[in-house]
């Protein structure tokens, strides 16, 4: 008797998820995921630029320190 009840409790959430699917919401989710991926790529590109600028800044600081007479 417990096996059919467990099966029923396992199947009900599946049907509820399928019944609640909305194509408009799914399209919006896909659009937002695409935008998120695009933004993550931009963040990575900007991080590379930041790292490069930080290295350049460090070099300039070292040159300035070398020129300092004090």
Order of alpha helices (4+ residues) and beta strands (2+ residues): alpha-alpha
